[in-house]
Amino acid sequence: MQRALRIYGEVLRLVRRLPADSRPYYAKYARENFVNYREVDADDSTALDELFLRAYNHSLWVLNKYSVDQAAASKLKEICGGA
């Protein structure tokens, strides 16, 4: 659970790097996704790792879409397990 909260917090930090008009959409999108997956079994490390990798990859895609340096996601990559 702690790792998921750290990832969520880091995703929200990355959202702050996006253009102001797109921030509310991506902040809401991130929250909805984390809420939707809260039922995943905390003991299923494979499922969690896949979700965390998906969060990292999607974050990179969004950063790239808005021409934000992907190096900004280095902390997220570290938390997600060096994806």
Distance bins in CASP14 RR format, pairs under 12 A and 6 or more apart:
PFRMAT RR
TARGET T0000
AUTHOR 0000-0000-0000
RMODE 2
METHOD distances of the structure
MODEL  1
1 7 0 0 0 0 0 1 0 0 0 0 0
1 8 0 0 0 0 0 1 0 0 0 0 0
1 34 0 0 0 0 0 1 0 0 0 0 0
1 37 0 0 0 0 0 1 0 0 0 0 0
1 38 0 0 0 0 1 0 0 0 0 0 0
1 40 0 0 0 0 0 1 0 0 0 0 0
1 41 0 0 0 0 0 1 0 0 0 0 0
1 42 1 0 0 1 0 0 0 0 0 0 0
1 43 0 0 0 0 0 1 0 0 0 0 0
1 48 0 0 0 0 1 0 0 0 0 0 0
2 8 0 0 0 0 0 1 0 0 0 0 0
2 9 0 0 0 0 0 1 0 0 0 0 0
2 42 0 0 0 0 0 1 0 0 0 0 0
2 48 0 0 0 0 0 1 0 0 0 0 0
2 79 0 0 0 0 0 1 0 0 0 0 0
3 9 0 0 0 0 0 1 0 0 0 0 0
3 10 0 0 0 0 0 1 0 0 0 0 0
3 34 0 0 0 0 0 1 0 0 0 0 0
3 42 0 0 0 0 1 0 0 0 0 0 0
3 45 0 0 0 0 0 1 0 0 0 0 0
3 48 1 0 0 1 0 0 0 0 0 0 0
3 49 0 0 0 0 1 0 0 0 0 0 0
3 51 0 0 0 0 0 1 0 0 0 0 0
3 52 1 0 0 1 0 0 0 0 0 0 0
3 55 0 0 0 0 0 1 0 0 0 0 0
3 76 0 0 0 0 0 1 0 0 0 0 0
3 78 0 0 0 0 0 1 0 0 0 0 0
3 79 1 0 0 1 0 0 0 0 0 0 0
3 80 0 0 0 0 1 0 0 0 0 0 0
3 81 0 0 0 0 1 0 0 0 0 0 0
4 10 0 0 0 0 0 1 0 0 0 0 0
4 11 0 0 0 0 0 1 0 0 0 0 0
4 30 0 0 0 0 0 1 0 0 0 0 0
4 33 0 0 0 0 0 1 0 0 0 0 0
4 34 1 0 0 1 0 0 0 0 0 0 0
4 35 0 0 0 0 0 1 0 0 0 0 0
4 37 0 0 0 0 1 0 0 0 0 0 0
4 38 0 0 0 0 1 0 0 0 0 0 0
4 40 0 0 0 0 1 0 0 0 0 0 0
4 42 0 0 0 0 1 0 0 0 0 0 0
4 47 0 0 0 0 0 1 0 0 0 0 0
4 48 1 0 0 1 0 0 0 0 0 0 0
4 49 0 0 0 0 0 1 0 0 0 0 0
4 51 0 0 0 0 1 0 0 0 0 0 0
4 52 1 0 0 1 0 0 0 0 0 0 0
4 55 0 0 0 0 1 0 0 0 0 0 0
4 79 0 0 0 0 1 0 0 0 0 0 0
4 80 0 0 0 0 0 1 0 0 0 0 0
5 11 0 0 0 0 0 1 0 0 0 0 0
5 12 0 0 0 0 0 1 0 0 0 0 0
5 34 0 0 0 0 1 0 0 0 0 0 0
5 38 0 0 0 0 0 1 0 0 0 0 0
5 52 0 0 0 0 0 1 0 0 0 0 0
5 79 0 0 0 0 0 1 0 0 0 0 0
6 12 0 0 0 0 0 1 0 0 0 0 0
6 13 0 0 0 0 0 1 0 0 0 0 0
6 34 0 0 0 0 0 1 0 0 0 0 0
6 52 0 0 0 0 0 1 0 0 0 0 0
6 55 0 0 0 0 0 1 0 0 0 0 0
6 75 0 0 0 0 1 0 0 0 0 0 0
6 76 0 0 0 0 1 0 0 0 0 0 0
6 78 0 0 0 0 1 0 0 0 0 0 0
6 79 1 0 1 0 0 0 0 0 0 0 0
6 80 0 0 0 0 1 0 0 0 0 0 0
6 81 0 0 0 0 0 1 0 0 0 0 0
7 13 0 0 0 0 0 1 0 0 0 0 0
7 14 0 0 0 0 0 1 0 0 0 0 0
7 30 0 0 0 0 1 0 0 0 0 0 0
7 33 0 0 0 0 0 1 0 0 0 0 0
7 34 0 0 0 0 1 0 0 0 0 0 0
7 37 0 0 0 0 0 1 0 0 0 0 0
7 48 0 0 0 0 1 0 0 0 0 0 0
7 49 0 0 0 0 0 1 0 0 0 0 0
7 51 0 0 0 0 1 0 0 0 0 0 0
7 52 1 0 1 0 0 0 0 0 0 0 0
7 53 0 0 0 0 0 1 0 0 0 0 0
7 54 0 0 0 0 0 1 0 0 0 0 0
7 55 1 0 1 0 0 0 0 0 0 0 0
7 56 0 0 0 0 1 0 0 0 0 0 0
7 58 0 0 0 0 0 1 0 0 0 0 0
7 59 0 0 0 0 1 0 0 0 0 0 0
7 73 0 0 0 0 0 1 0 0 0 0 0
7 75 0 0 0 0 1 0 0 0 0 0 0
7 76 1 0 0 1 0 0 0 0 0 0 0
7 77 0 0 0 0 0 1 0 0 0 0 0
7 78 0 0 0 0 0 1 0 0 0 0 0
7 79 1 0 1 0 0 0 0 0 0 0 0
7 80 1 0 0 1 0 0 0 0 0 0 0
7 81 0 0 0 0 1 0 0 0 0 0 0
7 83 0 0 0 0 0 1 0 0 0 0 0
8 14 0 0 0 0 0 1 0 0 0 0 0
8 15 0 0 0 0 0 1 0 0 0 0 0
8 27 0 0 0 0 0 1 0 0 0 0 0
8 29 0 0 0 0 0 1 0 0 0 0 0
8 30 1 0 0 1 0 0 0 0 0 0 0
8 31 1 0 0 1 0 0 0 0 0 0 0
8 32 0 0 0 0 0 1 0 0 0 0 0
8 33 0 0 0 0 1 0 0 0 0 0 0
8 34 1 0 1 0 0 0 0 0 0 0 0
8 35 0 0 0 0 1 0 0 0 0 0 0
8 37 0 0 0 0 0 1 0 0 0 0 0
8 38 0 0 0 0 0 1 0 0 0 0 0
8 51 0 0 0 0 0 1 0 0 0 0 0
8 52 0 0 0 0 0 1 0 0 0 0 0
8 55 0 0 0 0 1 0 0 0 0 0 0
8 59 0 0 0 0 0 1 0 0 0 0 0
8 76 0 0 0 0 0 1 0 0 0 0 0
8 79 0 0 0 0 0 1 0 0 0 0 0
8 80 0 0 0 0 0 1 0 0 0 0 0
9 15 0 0 0 0 1 0 0 0 0 0 0
9 16 0 0 0 0 0 1 0 0 0 0 0
9 27 0 0 0 0 0 1 0 0 0 0 0
9 30 0 0 0 0 1 0 0 0 0 0 0
9 31 0 0 0 0 0 1 0 0 0 0 0
9 34 0 0 0 0 1 0 0 0 0 0 0
9 55 0 0 0 0 0 1 0 0 0 0 0
9 59 0 0 0 0 0 1 0 0 0 0 0
9 75 0 0 0 0 0 1 0 0 0 0 0
9 76 0 0 0 0 1 0 0 0 0 0 0
9 79 0 0 0 0 1 0 0 0 0 0 0
10 16 0 0 0 0 0 1 0 0 0 0 0
10 17 0 0 0 0 0 1 0 0 0 0 0
10 30 0 0 0 0 0 1 0 0 0 0 0
10 34 0 0 0 0 0 1 0 0 0 0 0
10 52 0 0 0 0 0 1 0 0 0 0 0
10 55 0 0 0 0 1 0 0 0 0 0 0
10 56 0 0 0 0 1 0 0 0 0 0 0
10 59 0 0 0 0 1 0 0 0 0 0 0
10 72 0 0 0 0 1 0 0 0 0 0 0
10 73 0 0 0 0 1 0 0 0 0 0 0
10 74 0 0 0 0 0 1 0 0 0 0 0
10 75 1 0 1 0 0 0 0 0 0 0 0
10 76 1 0 1 0 0 0 0 0 0 0 0
10 77 0 0 0 0 1 0 0 0 0 0 0
10 78 0 0 0 0 1 0 0 0 0 0 0
10 79 1 0 0 1 0 0 0 0 0 0 0
10 80 0 0 0 0 1 0 0 0 0 0 0
11 17 0 0 0 0 0 1 0 0 0 0 0
11 18 0 0 0 0 0 1 0 0 0 0 0
11 23 0 0 0 0 0 1 0 0 0 0 0
11 26 0 0 0 0 1 0 0 0 0 0 0
11 27 0 0 0 0 1 0 0 0 0 0 0
11 28 0 0 0 0 0 1 0 0 0 0 0
11 29 0 0 0 0 1 0 0 0 0 0 0
11 30 1 0 1 0 0 0 0 0 0 0 0
11 31 0 0 0 0 1 0 0 0 0 0 0
11 32 0 0 0 0 0 1 0 0 0 0 0
11 33 0 0 0 0 1 0 0 0 0 0 0
11 34 0 0 0 0 1 0 0 0 0 0 0
11 52 0 0 0 0 0 1 0 0 0 0 0
11 54 0 0 0 0 0 1 0 0 0 0 0
11 55 1 0 0 1 0 0 0 0 0 0 0
11 56 0 0 0 0 1 0 0 0 0 0 0
11 57 0 0 0 0 0 1 0 0 0 0 0
11 58 0 0 0 0 1 0 0 0 0 0 0
11 59 1 0 1 0 0 0 0 0 0 0 0
11 60 0 0 0 0 0 1 0 0 0 0 0
11 62 0 0 0 0 1 0 0 0 0 0 0
11 63 0 0 0 0 0 1 0 0 0 0 0
11 72 0 0 0 0 0 1 0 0 0 0 0
11 73 0 0 0 0 1 0 0 0 0 0 0
11 75 0 0 0 0 0 1 0 0 0 0 0
11 76 1 0 0 1 0 0 0 0 0 0 0
11 77 0 0 0 0 0 1 0 0 0 0 0
11 79 0 0 0 0 1 0 0 0 0 0 0
11 80 0 0 0 0 0 1 0 0 0 0 0
12 18 0 0 0 0 0 1 0 0 0 0 0
12 23 0 0 0 0 1 0 0 0 0 0 0
12 24 0 0 0 0 0 1 0 0 0 0 0
12 26 0 0 0 0 1 0 0 0 0 0 0
12 27 1 0 0 1 0 0 0 0 0 0 0
12 28 0 0 0 0 0 1 0 0 0 0 0
12 29 0 0 0 0 0 1 0 0 0 0 0
12 30 1 0 0 1 0 0 0 0 0 0 0
12 31 0 0 0 0 1 0 0 0 0 0 0
12 33 0 0 0 0 0 1 0 0 0 0 0
12 34 0 0 0 0 1 0 0 0 0 0 0
12 55 0 0 0 0 0 1 0 0 0 0 0
12 59 0 0 0 0 0 1 0 0 0 0 0
12 76 0 0 0 0 0 1 0 0 0 0 0
13 23 0 0 0 0 0 1 0 0 0 0 0
13 26 0 0 0 0 0 1 0 0 0 0 0
13 27 0 0 0 0 0 1 0 0 0 0 0
13 30 0 0 0 0 0 1 0 0 0 0 0
13 59 0 0 0 0 0 1 0 0 0 0 0
13 63 0 0 0 0 0 1 0 0 0 0 0
13 68 0 0 0 0 0 1 0 0 0 0 0
13 72 0 0 0 0 1 0 0 0 0 0 0
13 73 0 0 0 0 1 0 0 0 0 0 0
13 74 0 0 0 0 0 1 0 0 0 0 0
13 75 0 0 0 0 1 0 0 0 0 0 0
13 76 0 0 0 0 1 0 0 0 0 0 0
13 79 0 0 0 0 0 1 0 0 0 0 0
14 22 0 0 0 0 0 1 0 0 0 0 0
14 23 0 0 0 0 0 1 0 0 0 0 0
14 26 0 0 0 0 1 0 0 0 0 0 0
14 27 0 0 0 0 0 1 0 0 0 0 0
14 30 0 0 0 0 1 0 0 0 0 0 0
14 55 0 0 0 0 0 1 0 0 0 0 0
14 56 0 0 0 0 0 1 0 0 0 0 0
14 58 0 0 0 0 0 1 0 0 0 0 0
14 59 1 0 1 0 0 0 0 0 0 0 0
14 60 0 0 0 0 1 0 0 0 0 0 0
14 61 0 0 0 0 0 1 0 0 0 0 0
14 62 1 0 0 1 0 0 0 0 0 0 0
14 63 1 0 0 1 0 0 0 0 0 0 0
14 64 0 0 0 0 0 1 0 0 0 0 0
14 66 0 0 0 0 0 1 0 0 0 0 0
14 68 1 0 0 1 0 0 0 0 0 0 0
14 69 0 0 0 0 0 1 0 0 0 0 0
14 70 0 0 0 0 0 1 0 0 0 0 0
14 71 0 0 0 0 0 1 0 0 0 0 0
14 72 1 0 0 1 0 0 0 0 0 0 0
14 73 1 0 0 1 0 0 0 0 0 0 0
14 74 0 0 0 0 0 1 0 0 0 0 0
14 75 0 0 0 0 1 0 0 0 0 0 0
14 76 1 0 0 1 0 0 0 0 0 0 0
14 77 0 0 0 0 0 1 0 0 0 0 0
14 79 0 0 0 0 0 1 0 0 0 0 0
15 22 0 0 0 0 1 0 0 0 0 0 0
15 23 1 0 1 0 0 0 0 0 0 0 0
15 24 0 0 0 0 1 0 0 0 0 0 0
15 25 0 0 0 0 1 0 0 0 0 0 0
15 26 1 0 1 0 0 0 0 0 0 0 0
15 27 1 0 1 0 0 0 0 0 0 0 0
15 28 0 0 0 0 1 0 0 0 0 0 0
15 29 0 0 0 0 1 0 0 0 0 0 0
15 30 1 0 0 1 0 0 0 0 0 0 0
15 31 0 0 0 0 0 1 0 0 0 0 0
15 58 0 0 0 0 0 1 0 0 0 0 0
15 59 0 0 0 0 1 0 0 0 0 0 0
15 62 0 0 0 0 1 0 0 0 0 0 0
15 63 0 0 0 0 1 0 0 0 0 0 0
15 66 0 0 0 0 0 1 0 0 0 0 0
15 68 0 0 0 0 0 1 0 0 0 0 0
15 72 0 0 0 0 0 1 0 0 0 0 0
15 73 0 0 0 0 0 1 0 0 0 0 0
15 76 0 0 0 0 0 1 0 0 0 0 0
16 22 0 0 0 0 0 1 0 0 0 0 0
16 23 1 0 0 1 0 0 0 0 0 0 0
16 24 0 0 0 0 0 1 0 0 0 0 0
16 26 0 0 0 0 1 0 0 0 0 0 0
16 27 0 0 0 0 1 0 0 0 0 0 0
16 30 0 0 0 0 0 1 0 0 0 0 0
16 63 0 0 0 0 0 1 0 0 0 0 0
16 66 0 0 0 0 0 1 0 0 0 0 0
16 68 0 0 0 0 0 1 0 0 0 0 0
16 72 0 0 0 0 1 0 0 0 0 0 0
17 23 0 0 0 0 1 0 0 0 0 0 0
17 26 0 0 0 0 0 1 0 0 0 0 0
17 27 0 0 0 0 0 1 0 0 0 0 0
17 59 0 0 0 0 0 1 0 0 0 0 0
17 62 0 0 0 0 1 0 0 0 0 0 0
17 63 1 0 0 1 0 0 0 0 0 0 0
17 65 0 0 0 0 0 1 0 0 0 0 0
17 66 0 0 0 0 1 0 0 0 0 0 0
17 67 0 0 0 0 0 1 0 0 0 0 0
17 68 1 0 1 0 0 0 0 0 0 0 0
17 69 0 0 0 0 1 0 0 0 0 0 0
17 70 0 0 0 0 0 1 0 0 0 0 0
17 71 0 0 0 0 0 1 0 0 0 0 0
17 72 1 0 1 0 0 0 0 0 0 0 0
17 73 0 0 0 0 1 0 0 0 0 0 0
17 76 0 0 0 0 0 1 0 0 0 0 0
18 24 0 0 0 0 1 0 0 0 0 0 0
18 25 0 0 0 0 1 0 0 0 0 0 0
18 26 1 0 0 1 0 0 0 0 0 0 0
18 27 0 0 0 0 1 0 0 0 0 0 0
18 29 0 0 0 0 0 1 0 0 0 0 0
18 30 0 0 0 0 0 1 0 0 0 0 0
18 59 0 0 0 0 0 1 0 0 0 0 0
18 62 1 0 0 1 0 0 0 0 0 0 0
18 63 1 0 0 1 0 0 0 0 0 0 0
18 64 0 0 0 0 0 1 0 0 0 0 0
18 65 0 0 0 0 1 0 0 0 0 0 0
18 66 1 0 1 0 0 0 0 0 0 0 0
18 67 0 0 0 0 0 1 0 0 0 0 0
18 68 1 0 0 1 0 0 0 0 0 0 0
18 72 0 0 0 0 0 1 0 0 0 0 0
19 25 0 0 0 0 0 1 0 0 0 0 0
19 26 0 0 0 0 0 1 0 0 0 0 0
19 62 0 0 0 0 0 1 0 0 0 0 0
19 63 0 0 0 0 0 1 0 0 0 0 0
19 65 0 0 0 0 0 1 0 0 0 0 0
19 66 1 0 0 1 0 0 0 0 0 0 0
19 67 0 0 0 0 1 0 0 0 0 0 0
19 68 0 0 0 0 1 0 0 0 0 0 0
20 26 0 0 0 0 0 1 0 0 0 0 0
20 27 0 0 0 0 0 1 0 0 0 0 0
20 66 0 0 0 0 0 1 0 0 0 0 0
21 66 0 0 0 0 0 1 0 0 0 0 0
22 28 0 0 0 0 0 1 0 0 0 0 0
22 29 0 0 0 0 0 1 0 0 0 0 0
22 62 0 0 0 0 1 0 0 0 0 0 0
22 63 0 0 0 0 0 1 0 0 0 0 0
22 65 0 0 0 0 1 0 0 0 0 0 0
22 66 1 0 0 1 0 0 0 0 0 0 0
22 68 0 0 0 0 0 1 0 0 0 0 0
23 29 0 0 0 0 0 1 0 0 0 0 0
23 30 0 0 0 0 0 1 0 0 0 0 0
23 62 0 0 0 0 0 1 0 0 0 0 0
23 66 0 0 0 0 0 1 0 0 0 0 0
23 68 0 0 0 0 0 1 0 0 0 0 0
24 30 0 0 0 0 0 1 0 0 0 0 0
24 31 0 0 0 0 0 1 0 0 0 0 0
25 31 0 0 0 0 0 1 0 0 0 0 0
25 32 0 0 0 0 0 1 0 0 0 0 0
25 62 0 0 0 0 0 1 0 0 0 0 0
25 65 0 0 0 0 0 1 0 0 0 0 0
25 66 0 0 0 0 0 1 0 0 0 0 0
26 32 0 0 0 0 0 1 0 0 0 0 0
26 33 0 0 0 0 0 1 0 0 0 0 0
26 58 0 0 0 0 1 0 0 0 0 0 0
26 59 0 0 0 0 1 0 0 0 0 0 0
26 61 0 0 0 0 0 1 0 0 0 0 0
26 62 1 0 0 1 0 0 0 0 0 0 0
26 63 0 0 0 0 0 1 0 0 0 0 0
26 65 0 0 0 0 0 1 0 0 0 0 0
26 66 0 0 0 0 1 0 0 0 0 0 0
26 68 0 0 0 0 0 1 0 0 0 0 0
27 33 0 0 0 0 0 1 0 0 0 0 0
27 34 0 0 0 0 0 1 0 0 0 0 0
27 62 0 0 0 0 0 1 0 0 0 0 0
28 34 0 0 0 0 0 1 0 0 0 0 0
28 35 0 0 0 0 0 1 0 0 0 0 0
29 35 0 0 0 0 0 1 0 0 0 0 0
29 36 0 0 0 0 0 1 0 0 0 0 0
29 55 0 0 0 0 0 1 0 0 0 0 0
29 58 0 0 0 0 1 0 0 0 0 0 0
29 59 0 0 0 0 0 1 0 0 0 0 0
29 62 0 0 0 0 1 0 0 0 0 0 0
30 36 0 0 0 0 0 1 0 0 0 0 0
30 37 0 0 0 0 0 1 0 0 0 0 0
30 55 0 0 0 0 1 0 0 0 0 0 0
30 58 0 0 0 0 1 0 0 0 0 0 0
30 59 0 0 0 0 1 0 0 0 0 0 0
30 62 0 0 0 0 1 0 0 0 0 0 0
30 76 0 0 0 0 0 1 0 0 0 0 0
31 37 0 0 0 0 0 1 0 0 0 0 0
31 38 0 0 0 0 0 1 0 0 0 0 0
32 38 0 0 0 0 0 1 0 0 0 0 0
33 40 0 0 0 0 0 1 0 0 0 0 0
33 51 0 0 0 0 1 0 0 0 0 0 0
33 52 0 0 0 0 0 1 0 0 0 0 0
33 54 0 0 0 0 1 0 0 0 0 0 0
33 55 1 0 0 1 0 0 0 0 0 0 0
33 58 0 0 0 0 1 0 0 0 0 0 0
33 59 0 0 0 0 0 1 0 0 0 0 0
34 40 0 0 0 0 0 1 0 0 0 0 0
34 51 0 0 0 0 1 0 0 0 0 0 0
34 52 0 0 0 0 0 1 0 0 0 0 0
34 54 0 0 0 0 0 1 0 0 0 0 0
34 55 0 0 0 0 1 0 0 0 0 0 0
34 58 0 0 0 0 0 1 0 0 0 0 0
36 51 0 0 0 0 0 1 0 0 0 0 0
37 44 0 0 0 0 0 1 0 0 0 0 0
37 47 0 0 0 0 1 0 0 0 0 0 0
37 48 0 0 0 0 1 0 0 0 0 0 0
37 50 0 0 0 0 0 1 0 0 0 0 0
37 51 1 0 1 0 0 0 0 0 0 0 0
37 52 0 0 0 0 0 1 0 0 0 0 0
37 54 0 0 0 0 1 0 0 0 0 0 0
37 55 0 0 0 0 1 0 0 0 0 0 0
38 48 0 0 0 0 0 1 0 0 0 0 0
38 51 0 0 0 0 0 1 0 0 0 0 0
39 47 0 0 0 0 0 1 0 0 0 0 0
39 51 0 0 0 0 0 1 0 0 0 0 0
40 46 0 0 0 0 0 1 0 0 0 0 0
40 47 1 0 1 0 0 0 0 0 0 0 0
40 48 1 0 0 1 0 0 0 0 0 0 0
40 49 0 0 0 0 0 1 0 0 0 0 0
40 50 0 0 0 0 1 0 0 0 0 0 0
40 51 1 0 0 1 0 0 0 0 0 0 0
40 52 0 0 0 0 0 1 0 0 0 0 0
40 54 0 0 0 0 0 1 0 0 0 0 0
41 47 1 0 0 1 0 0 0 0 0 0 0
41 48 0 0 0 0 1 0 0 0 0 0 0
41 51 0 0 0 0 0 1 0 0 0 0 0
42 48 1 0 0 1 0 0 0 0 0 0 0
42 51 0 0 0 0 0 1 0 0 0 0 0
44 50 0 0 0 0 1 0 0 0 0 0 0
44 51 0 0 0 0 1 0 0 0 0 0 0
45 51 0 0 0 0 0 1 0 0 0 0 0
45 52 0 0 0 0 0 1 0 0 0 0 0
45 81 0 0 0 0 0 1 0 0 0 0 0
46 52 0 0 0 0 0 1 0 0 0 0 0
46 53 0 0 0 0 0 1 0 0 0 0 0
47 53 0 0 0 0 0 1 0 0 0 0 0
47 54 0 0 0 0 0 1 0 0 0 0 0
48 54 0 0 0 0 0 1 0 0 0 0 0
48 55 0 0 0 0 0 1 0 0 0 0 0
48 80 0 0 0 0 0 1 0 0 0 0 0
48 81 0 0 0 0 0 1 0 0 0 0 0
49 55 0 0 0 0 0 1 0 0 0 0 0
49 56 0 0 0 0 0 1 0 0 0 0 0
49 79 0 0 0 0 0 1 0 0 0 0 0
49 80 0 0 0 0 1 0 0 0 0 0 0
49 81 1 0 0 1 0 0 0 0 0 0 0
49 82 0 0 0 0 0 1 0 0 0 0 0
49 83 0 0 0 0 1 0 0 0 0 0 0
50 56 0 0 0 0 0 1 0 0 0 0 0
50 57 0 0 0 0 0 1 0 0 0 0 0
50 80 0 0 0 0 0 1 0 0 0 0 0
50 83 0 0 0 0 0 1 0 0 0 0 0
51 57 0 0 0 0 0 1 0 0 0 0 0
51 58 0 0 0 0 0 1 0 0 0 0 0
51 80 0 0 0 0 1 0 0 0 0 0 0
51 83 0 0 0 0 0 1 0 0 0 0 0
52 58 0 0 0 0 0 1 0 0 0 0 0
52 59 0 0 0 0 0 1 0 0 0 0 0
52 76 0 0 0 0 1 0 0 0 0 0 0
52 77 0 0 0 0 0 1 0 0 0 0 0
52 78 0 0 0 0 0 1 0 0 0 0 0
52 79 1 0 0 1 0 0 0 0 0 0 0
52 80 1 0 1 0 0 0 0 0 0 0 0
52 81 1 0 0 1 0 0 0 0 0 0 0
52 82 0 0 0 0 1 0 0 0 0 0 0
52 83 1 0 0 1 0 0 0 0 0 0 0
53 59 0 0 0 0 0 1 0 0 0 0 0
53 60 0 0 0 0 0 1 0 0 0 0 0
53 76 0 0 0 0 0 1 0 0 0 0 0
53 77 0 0 0 0 1 0 0 0 0 0 0
53 79 0 0 0 0 0 1 0 0 0 0 0
53 80 1 0 0 1 0 0 0 0 0 0 0
53 81 0 0 0 0 1 0 0 0 0 0 0
53 82 0 0 0 0 1 0 0 0 0 0 0
53 83 1 0 1 0 0 0 0 0 0 0 0
54 60 0 0 0 0 0 1 0 0 0 0 0
54 61 0 0 0 0 0 1 0 0 0 0 0
54 80 0 0 0 0 1 0 0 0 0 0 0
54 83 0 0 0 0 1 0 0 0 0 0 0
55 61 0 0 0 0 0 1 0 0 0 0 0
55 62 0 0 0 0 0 1 0 0 0 0 0
55 73 0 0 0 0 0 1 0 0 0 0 0
55 76 1 0 0 1 0 0 0 0 0 0 0
55 77 0 0 0 0 0 1 0 0 0 0 0
55 79 0 0 0 0 1 0 0 0 0 0 0
55 80 1 0 0 1 0 0 0 0 0 0 0
55 81 0 0 0 0 0 1 0 0 0 0 0
55 83 0 0 0 0 1 0 0 0 0 0 0
56 62 0 0 0 0 0 1 0 0 0 0 0
56 63 0 0 0 0 0 1 0 0 0 0 0
56 70 0 0 0 0 0 1 0 0 0 0 0
56 73 1 0 0 1 0 0 0 0 0 0 0
56 74 0 0 0 0 0 1 0 0 0 0 0
56 75 0 0 0 0 0 1 0 0 0 0 0
56 76 1 0 1 0 0 0 0 0 0 0 0
56 77 1 0 1 0 0 0 0 0 0 0 0
56 78 0 0 0 0 1 0 0 0 0 0 0
56 79 0 0 0 0 1 0 0 0 0 0 0
56 80 1 0 1 0 0 0 0 0 0 0 0
56 81 0 0 0 0 1 0 0 0 0 0 0
56 82 0 0 0 0 1 0 0 0 0 0 0
56 83 1 0 1 0 0 0 0 0 0 0 0
57 63 0 0 0 0 0 1 0 0 0 0 0
57 64 0 0 0 0 0 1 0 0 0 0 0
57 70 0 0 0 0 0 1 0 0 0 0 0
57 73 0 0 0 0 1 0 0 0 0 0 0
57 76 0 0 0 0 0 1 0 0 0 0 0
57 77 0 0 0 0 0 1 0 0 0 0 0
57 80 0 0 0 0 1 0 0 0 0 0 0
57 82 0 0 0 0 0 1 0 0 0 0 0
57 83 1 0 0 1 0 0 0 0 0 0 0
58 64 0 0 0 0 0 1 0 0 0 0 0
58 65 0 0 0 0 0 1 0 0 0 0 0
58 73 0 0 0 0 0 1 0 0 0 0 0
58 76 0 0 0 0 0 1 0 0 0 0 0
58 80 0 0 0 0 0 1 0 0 0 0 0
58 83 0 0 0 0 0 1 0 0 0 0 0
59 65 0 0 0 0 0 1 0 0 0 0 0
59 66 0 0 0 0 0 1 0 0 0 0 0
59 68 0 0 0 0 1 0 0 0 0 0 0
59 70 0 0 0 0 1 0 0 0 0 0 0
59 72 0 0 0 0 1 0 0 0 0 0 0
59 73 1 0 1 0 0 0 0 0 0 0 0
59 74 0 0 0 0 0 1 0 0 0 0 0
59 75 0 0 0 0 0 1 0 0 0 0 0
59 76 1 0 1 0 0 0 0 0 0 0 0
59 77 0 0 0 0 1 0 0 0 0 0 0
59 79 0 0 0 0 0 1 0 0 0 0 0
59 80 0 0 0 0 1 0 0 0 0 0 0
59 83 0 0 0 0 0 1 0 0 0 0 0
60 66 0 0 0 0 0 1 0 0 0 0 0
60 68 0 0 0 0 1 0 0 0 0 0 0
60 69 0 0 0 0 0 1 0 0 0 0 0
60 70 1 0 1 0 0 0 0 0 0 0 0
60 71 0 0 0 0 0 1 0 0 0 0 0
60 72 0 0 0 0 1 0 0 0 0 0 0
60 73 1 0 1 0 0 0 0 0 0 0 0
60 74 0 0 0 0 0 1 0 0 0 0 0
60 76 0 0 0 0 1 0 0 0 0 0 0
60 77 0 0 0 0 1 0 0 0 0 0 0
60 80 0 0 0 0 0 1 0 0 0 0 0
60 83 0 0 0 0 1 0 0 0 0 0 0
61 68 0 0 0 0 0 1 0 0 0 0 0
61 70 0 0 0 0 1 0 0 0 0 0 0
61 73 0 0 0 0 0 1 0 0 0 0 0
62 68 0 0 0 0 1 0 0 0 0 0 0
62 70 0 0 0 0 0 1 0 0 0 0 0
62 72 0 0 0 0 0 1 0 0 0 0 0
62 73 0 0 0 0 1 0 0 0 0 0 0
62 76 0 0 0 0 0 1 0 0 0 0 0
63 69 1 0 0 1 0 0 0 0 0 0 0
63 70 1 0 1 0 0 0 0 0 0 0 0
63 71 0 0 0 0 1 0 0 0 0 0 0
63 72 1 0 0 1 0 0 0 0 0 0 0
63 73 1 0 0 1 0 0 0 0 0 0 0
63 74 0 0 0 0 0 1 0 0 0 0 0
63 76 0 0 0 0 1 0 0 0 0 0 0
63 77 0 0 0 0 0 1 0 0 0 0 0
64 70 1 0 0 1 0 0 0 0 0 0 0
64 71 0 0 0 0 0 1 0 0 0 0 0
64 72 0 0 0 0 0 1 0 0 0 0 0
64 73 0 0 0 0 0 1 0 0 0 0 0
66 72 0 0 0 0 0 1 0 0 0 0 0
70 76 0 0 0 0 0 1 0 0 0 0 0
70 77 0 0 0 0 1 0 0 0 0 0 0
71 77 0 0 0 0 1 0 0 0 0 0 0
73 79 0 0 0 0 1 0 0 0 0 0 0
73 80 0 0 0 0 1 0 0 0 0 0 0
73 82 0 0 0 0 0 1 0 0 0 0 0
73 83 0 0 0 0 1 0 0 0 0 0 0
74 80 0 0 0 0 0 1 0 0 0 0 0
74 81 0 0 0 0 0 1 0 0 0 0 0
74 82 0 0 0 0 1 0 0 0 0 0 0
74 83 0 0 0 0 0 1 0 0 0 0 0
75 81 0 0 0 0 0 1 0 0 0 0 0
75 82 0 0 0 0 0 1 0 0 0 0 0
76 82 0 0 0 0 1 0 0 0 0 0 0
76 83 0 0 0 0 1 0 0 0 0 0 0
77 83 1 0 1 0 0 0 0 0 0 0 0
END
